[in-house]
């Protein structure tokens, strides 16, 4: 699915999947966007584009996060935590990523090129929803905070040079956050949001970096639908002098989707959308030429030595417990830990679910799985994961294999199967926030199993629902399964 209509226009959202908290910069004629991935690694996903509409994966900047055993699911977890809203900047030939985790503090990633490799280091102080800024005089600042917005000058090691300076207290409601920091035509701008499903995007401006700052609402669109509450993102100037903003919109169980909106400057203020409303279908940015339509990958035949950049592990993987080479042409997942259920399982491989805007058209994922090397007590299969979660999988019990449908930890239905290979399918419906599951022994005739999952976007997980491949042990380690392929399709009707 793509947002480019092929006629000089695009339709929001520009990506119909969970890419929240965007920050976007332009370097020459290329745009880069970073988004939040929290507890998924490789993570801190960076996308690239030449026209702000057609995006491709550039890299996952942080391959793994070894700053707490919780990221290894070692007695604790980081669901709903991890890497939050990241500031992306380019300065003097170097790329910077500044972010916070609520538990471990602040982190800075640097690279000489956006594709990486990226170096990461733990900072002496973290800044909530940081907006990194390099001023004309060589000084470095960060704007940050929740409800109260502060500015802190940093030294060249990105440690504070002094105390945080309070420059503005949100006065529309609680929760002013998501600050991005700019200097445009002699003014300092703090581009912030009053967060929430009905988010409000505002701009603060001052001639002096420490204020006083004056506030103006850039957009507050409460029209139900595609642009309800669009907020939190970046201001971008094209190479031809146009201004745009990339914000996001909460889209329920599937997560938070990027929305590209035009910006018009009025009396020195960036006003978003048209007549105070976000645009749905609109002309593409003028970047001097047309670029090809791109679609982000989802399906994977597992024929490459490396996993595609659409994949990320649920918390850090155990690298000894998965392989792309032990059985060429397949992804092998080995049981990595004895657990009681899927939320605790290591080496669960995830990817975002892309939406199709119809109650009748599901986002559908199908896998082919070889189960010959499973052991007693092993469970493996295909999940739709958030809180609650559900899956269809195979459970080996006393040398017998049962295909099971589990809804939020409870076995709803099961059937004895006698086969070495099984096909599992998940249907996720954007329009109804429901998902259901089916299986097949021949990839032709699928039989529904179990009941529907009522998908939610729970803050206890804080990412959109994801398709997951998993293999976990409930009794002893040593088993494995091979995934021959993972394929996504729109519009396959449920059986």
Secondary structure, DSSP 4 states (H G I P E B T S, - for coil): --SB-SSSEEES-SB-S---S-EEEEETTEEEEE---BTEESEEEEEEESSSSSEEEEEEEES---S-GGGGTSS---TT-SB-S-EEEEETTEEEEEEEETTTEEEEEEESSTTSPPEEEE-SS--TT-EEEE-TTS-EEEEE-SSEEEEEEE-TTS-BSS--EEEEE--SSS-EEEEEEEEETTEEEEEEEE-STT-EEEEEEESSTT---EEEEEE----SSTTTT-EEEEEEE-TTS-EEEEEEEE-GGG-EEEEEEEEEEETTEEEESBTTB--SEEEPP--SS----------B---SSS--TT-EEESS--GGGEESSTTTTSEEEE--SB-SSGGG-SS-EEEEPPP-S-TT--EEEEEEEE-TT--TTEEEEEEEESSS-EEEEEEEETTEEEEEEEETTEEEEEEEE--SEEEEEEEEETTTTEEEEEEESSSSS-EEEEEEEE----TTT-S--EEEEEEEESS-S--EEEEEEEEEEE-PPP-
